[in-house]
Amino acid sequence: MEALLSPQAAYHIGIGVAAIGSGVGLGLAVSKAMEAMGRQPEAAAKIQTAMVIGCAFIEALTIYALISNFFAAVAGF
């Protein structure tokens, strides 16, 4: 059976999807944190700390996808 999409193209589309997902996730996280800070300004420091930690984890997933792209290029994939 013939593949509809080459493995290289599928991999690069997957990287793009990971980047889009990360952008959406970061946007939602920051949006909800700003909303929470607006509702409870006295808790802004705790909310901001939790938001920054969460954003770091979200961004780490995107960096893993980017690094795997470099490894795939070195391996000749």
N, C-alpha and C positions, 0 to 999 in steps of 0.2 A: 504494500500500500504506500502510495506516495505522500510525503509530508506536505501539508498545506503551507507551512511556514518553516523556513530554515531555523536551525537551533540558534544561530547567531542573532537573527532578527528577533526571535522569541525572547532571547536573553535581554536584548536591548529594550524591547518593549516592556519587559518585566522591571527593568531599572527605572524606566519612565513612570510606570505605575507606582513603584515604591516612592519615587520623588513626589508624585502628585498626592499620594496618600499621606506622606509626611507633612506636606504643606497644608492639607485639609486638617490633619490632626493638630498641628501647631496652631492653626487659626482658631479652631474650636476651643482648644485649651486656653489660649490667651483671651478669647472672647468671654468665655465663662468666668475666668478669673477676674477680668475687669468688671463684669456684671456683679460678681460676688463682692468685690471691693467697693463698688458703688452702693451696695445694699448694707454692708457692714464696714464702714471705713476704719473702725477701731481694730479690726482683724486683718488689715491690709498687709502687714508684715508677714504674718503666718501664711496668708493666701499666696503672696508673691513668692515666698520661699518654696512652697509646694509646687507652684506653677513652674518655676525655674527648674526644679528637679525633674518634673514631668516632661518639660520641653527638652531637657538634656537627653532623657531616655528616648524620646521620639526621634530626636536628631541623630542619636547613635545608630538607630536602625537604618537611616538613610546613608550614613557614613559606611556602615557595613556593606550595603548594596553597592556603593561607589567603589569601595576597596575590592570587592569581589569582581567587579568589572575590570579593574587593573590586573588582578590575578588571572582572569580569563584571557586577557590580551597577551600576557606574558606566556601563558600556556599554549597560545595559538588557537584558542577556541573561537 
